[in-house]
Amino acid sequence: MSEQKQAQHHVVIVGAGMAGVQTAVALRERGFGGPVTLIGAEPHQPYDRPPLSKAVLLGKAEGSAFDIDFEELGIELRLGLDVTGLRAGDHEIDTEAGPVAYDTLVIATGAHPITLPGTEGVPGVHLLRTLDDAVRLGPVLERRHSVVVVGAGWIGAEFATAAREAGCAVTVVEAADRPLAGALPAEVATPMAEWYGENGAELLTHARVDTVEAGRVVLADGRELPADAVVVGIGALPSTGWLTGSGIALDPSGAVTADERLRTDLPDVYAVGDCASFPSARYGRRLLVHHWDNALQGPRTVAAAITGTGAEEESGPYDPVPYFWSEQFGRFVQYAGHHADADELLWRGDPAEKTWSVLWLRAGVPVALLAVGRPRDLAQGRKLIETATAVDPVRAADPSVPLKTAVL
């Protein structure tokens, strides 16, 4: 795109989280000189989310605003503004403050947490997704309340960790037979259940919530759990309701179905981050990745496509090795890849110990790796996944052997 065209070309980004912010920054890094407007529903200065369940929640930090000078970059911020619709034929979005015209639109509205039915308006019920959520939960930890966490997924484990560190009595209620049932296979997730008791939190599996009332949670089997506060962490869905009637294609989860360059099926409209799925040639399926690294990497592809500039890996198909991390119960947990189609699982170490890892293979080639306190395994395994390098399964299963030396 020429400088003359850029000067008149207005890029509007809806969503001021990591994906939206990084798209705006990446456009400027690639020399885009046209107007860029970043619209966010929250009134706060754009911020990073991972610290919310850690430092911000524990009162060790007041916030996690991005260290970015938006004014210096010439990025217009419109915060505290809800977007209500998209009229692609008019190249406009509808907002509470009136329509906003765009030449290129980037959808980066992220995801919203799933609420527990029947808890609307019940005092003491919390979610943990936004800065306001973390601020509201701060006093719960300060007062060392008894807490029931619904859901033993990543966010449930992270909140339980922080609550135990603060001295709260914590009970985690999980409908499945193990923590992380939707994310990891039983043989890997089951050993993680021991982490809860080791850290003073009670984990109840096969436990479904019947009702939540002020001061207590009643389970389907009749058990009653005292609860000064209830924190719900049962998943998230793409925040794309505002696209209803726009003609944009959504998958059954509500995610925008972007293509291999994160373009939607509407002209001049892109989608990136938690709200968008993309086709992965690496894994032979469409992926929806609700993690920070995806929201960091995807904007580079979007900015390269809009400006026609960027490195080959950024201007080509978007097909990263998914990556995320979690800090829970004194352990640093990292995951890279996608294990659904693996045909072999290799243990590197004993899951009863403090550090171990698991490597998934397909036809001898690593496709995913989970590392608990073994960052070197993660770094080396991730490279093997990226390059589709086959390994010797005997050597790869030996935790004393560096993965990079276990190649065939």
N, C-alpha and C positions, 0 to 999 in steps of 0.2 A: 504494500500500500504506500503510495507516494506521500510526501510530507503535505502536499496541498490537499489531498483527499483526507488525510488524517485530521487536519485542522478542522474539518467540517463533520467528521465522523464521531458520533456520540455513542460511547459504550456505557450501557447501564448494567450494573451488577446488582442483583437482588439477593441479599444475604450478606451480613457483615461478620460472619465467623471466619475461621481459618481459610476456607476455600475462596470466599469472596474477597477477603483482604489480600490474599496472595495472588489472586488473579489481577487485581488492580495494580499491585506492586510489580508483578511480572510484565504487565503492559508497559509500564514506565521503564523498566530495566531493558526492554527491547526497543526503546526509543519511540514508543507511540506518543504522539504529541497532541492528539485530540482530546476532547472533554471526556472525563471518566466520572461517573456518578455511582457511589456505593450506598445502597439503601439497606438499612437494618431495622428490624422490628423493635429491638430493645433500645432504650434510651442511653445506655452506657457507651462509653468509648469502646470500640471493638477490642475484644479480649480473647485470650487463649483459654481453652476449656480444661485440659488435663489438671492444672493446679487446683481446680475447684474441689476435687475430691481428696485433696491432700493439704497443701499449705493454706489455701484460703479457708477451707472448712475448719482447720484446726486453729485458725486465728494467727497463723504465722506470716500471713501476707494479707493486705487489704484488698488486693485485686490482682489481675493478671493481664492488664492492658498491653497490647502490642506496642513495642517501642518503635513506632513509625510516625514520622511527621507528615501527615496526610496533606496539610496545607502546603508544605514545601514541595511535595510531589504533584501538586495540582489536582488532587483527588477530592471531589466534593462529597462530603458526608451528609446523608440525610437519615438521621437516627430517630428512633421512636415512631417509625412510620410503617404501618401495615400495608402490604400490597394485596389487593383483593382480586385481581384478574389480569388476564393477558388477552389483548386483541391483536393477534399477529398480522391480520390484514391491514390494520392501521399503523402497525409498528408502534404500538403504545401499550403500556401497562396501566392499570387502574390502581390508584392508591386512595387512602382516606383524605389526602390533600388534593386530589384531582389527578388527571392523567399525566403520565410522563412519557414523552416520545423517545425512541431509541433508534439507532441505526443497527447496532448489534446488542443483543441481550444475552447476559450470562445468568443462568439460574443456579444459585448457590445457597438455597434456603435450608439445607441441612435436614435434620430429623428432629422429631419431638418424641418424648417418652410416652409409652403406653400407660394409661391410667388403670387402676384397679376398679372394676365395676362396683358401684355402690358406695364409693368413698368420697364422692363429690360433696363438699361442704362439711365433711366430718372433721372436727378439730384435731390437730396434731398429725395429720397425714401429709407427707412430703414427697416430692420428687427431687432428683438431683441432676439437673441439666444446665441450668443457667446460673449466673452470678447471684441473682436474687434468691434462687433456691439455696445456694450455699450460705448466703447471709442469714436466711431464715433458720437454717439448720445449726448455725454457729452456737446460739444459746442452748440448744439441746445438748450439745457436747459439753459446753461450759458448766452446765448444771448437773452433768452426769446422770441424765435421765435413763430410765430403762427403755430400750429401743427394740422394736421388732422390725427386721428387714425382710421384705417380701421379694424373694428372688435371689438365688445364689449364682448369679452371673458375674460378669466382670465388675459392673458398677456396685452390685451388692457386696461383693468381697472387698472392694476398695473402701466403701463406706464403713463396713463392719470393722475393717482394720483401723480406720481413723477413730471410730467410736470406742473401740477397746483401748486405743492409745490415750484417749481422753478420760478413760475410767468408767465408761458406761457399761451397764449390763446389756448384753446383746444376744438376741435370739434371731437366727436366720431361718426363714420358712421357705422351703423349696418343694414344688409339686412333683418334680421328677425324683429319680432314685439317687441322684448325685448332683454335685455342683457342676456348672458349665455344661449341662446336658445338651444344650443346643449348639455348643461350640466345639466340643471335643468328644472322642469316643470314650466308652466306659472305662477301658483299661488304663487310659491316661488320666481321666478326670477323677476316678474313684480315689486314688491315693491323695488327691488334693483335699478331700473331705476331712482328713486328719488335721489339716492346718487350723481349722476353726477351733476345735477343742484344745489344741496345743496353746492357743492364744486366748483362751477363756471365753470364746463365743460358743453358744450352743447352736448346732445345725440340726434342723428337723427336716428330713427328706420324706417323700411320699406324703407331704402335708399340704393340703389345700385350704385356702382361706374361705370361710363361709361368710362372715361379716366382720366389719371393723366398726367399733364403737369408741366413743371417747374413753380412753383409759384402758382399752383391752382389744385383743384380736381373738375371735372365735374361729376355730378350725372346723373343717367339715366333720371330723370325728368327735366333736364336742369339747375338745380341749380348749381351755381359755388361757391366753397369755397376757400378762400385764404389760401395758405399753403406754408410757408417757408420750411416746412418739412412734410413728410408723413411717418407714421409708420404703417406697415402692421402686423396685428396679427390675422390671419384667420385660425390658426390651424397648425398642424405638421404631418408629415408622417415618418414612420420608415426608417432609413437610411440603406437600405438593397440592393440598386441597384447593389452593387459590388458582390452580390451573384447570379446574373443572370447566368444561365447555370451551376451552381454548383450541381444541383440536390436536394438542400435543399428546404423543403416545406415552402411556404409562404401563408398567408391568403390574401383575396382581398385587404386589406389595405397595404400589403407589409410586414407585421410583420412575423417574424419567428414563426412557430407554435411549440413551445416547449411543452414537456409533463409535468406531475405533479412534476417532479424533475428537470425541466428546461433543459432536454436533447432534442436535435433535433432528426430528423429521420436519421441523418448521424452518424456513429460511432465516438465516442470520440469528439463530438462537442456539446457544450452547448450554450444557448442564454439567456441573462438576461437584464432587464431594459426596456427602452422605445422601443426597437426594437423587443421585443418578447411578444407574447401572451401565456397564460397558461390556462389550464382547471381548473375551480373552482368548486369543489364539493359543497362548501358552497352556491353558487349562481346558480349552474346547468347550467353554460355556460362558454365559453371561454372569458377571460378578457384581454384587452390590456390597461395597466395603465401607462399613461405618467406623472408620478409624482415622486418626490424626494424619498419618503418613499419606493416605490417599488424598486428603484435603490439601496437603502440601505439594504433592507431585502433580496432580491433575491440572492445576492452574498454569503450569508451564506449557503444557500441551495446548490449552485453550489460548493462551497469549501468543504462542507461536503460530497457531492457525489464524488468529485475527490479524496479526501483523505481517504474516508471511516471512517471519524471521525465526531464528533459533537453531540450536544444535540438531543434528539428524535425529537423535533419540527423542527430542521434544517435538519436532515437526512431523514425525512418523506416527504410526499407530500407538495408542496408549495401551500398554500391556505390562504394568509393573508386577513385581512379586509383592503381594500384599504383606504388610508388616504392621505389627502393633506391640505394645508393651503394657504391663500392668504391675503396680507395686502393691503387694498384699501379704499381710502377716509376716513381714520381715523378709520377703522374697521378691526378687526382681524377675518377672516372668516375661519372656519375649516369644513372639511367634512370627514366622515368615512362611509365606506360601499358601497352599490350599490343598488339604489332604483328602478330599472327598473321593478321589479316584485312585488312591494309593492301593497297592496290592501287597505291601510289606511294611512292617513297623519294626524299627530297631531301637532298643533301649541303650542309652549311653549313661550308665550309672544306675544306682538303686533309688527308686522314688521315695523310699523311707528316709533317705539322707537329705541334707539341706540343699545340695546341688545335684542336678541330673538333666538330661535332655532326651528327646525322642526325635527320631528321624523317620519320615515317611518316604518310601520309594515307590516308583511305578516303573516296572521293567528295569530295575536296577538304577534308575535315575532319581535323585532326590526331588521331591515336589513340595515338601513342607518340613518345618522343624519347629519344635517347641523347646525352649531352653529355660531352665529354672536355675538362676545363679551361674550360668555358664555363657557369658556374653561372647566369648571367643568362638564357641560352637555356633552361636547364632550368626556371627559375622562371616565365618567361613562357610557355613551351610547355606547362607543366603546367596553367596557367590556361586556355589555349586548349582543351586536352583536356577539362578539367572542364566547360567551358561549351559544348563541341561547336561552336566557332566556326570557320567556314571561312576559309581563307587564300588569298591570291594566290600560286600556286606559284613564280612568277618572283621576286617580292620575298622570299618565304620561303626561297628557295635562296641568297639573297645574304647572306653572313655579316656584312656591314656594316650590314644593316638589322635593327633590333630586331624580334623576332617579334611583339611586341604591336602594331607599326605595319604588319604585313603582312596584316592582316585585310581581308576583302572588305566 
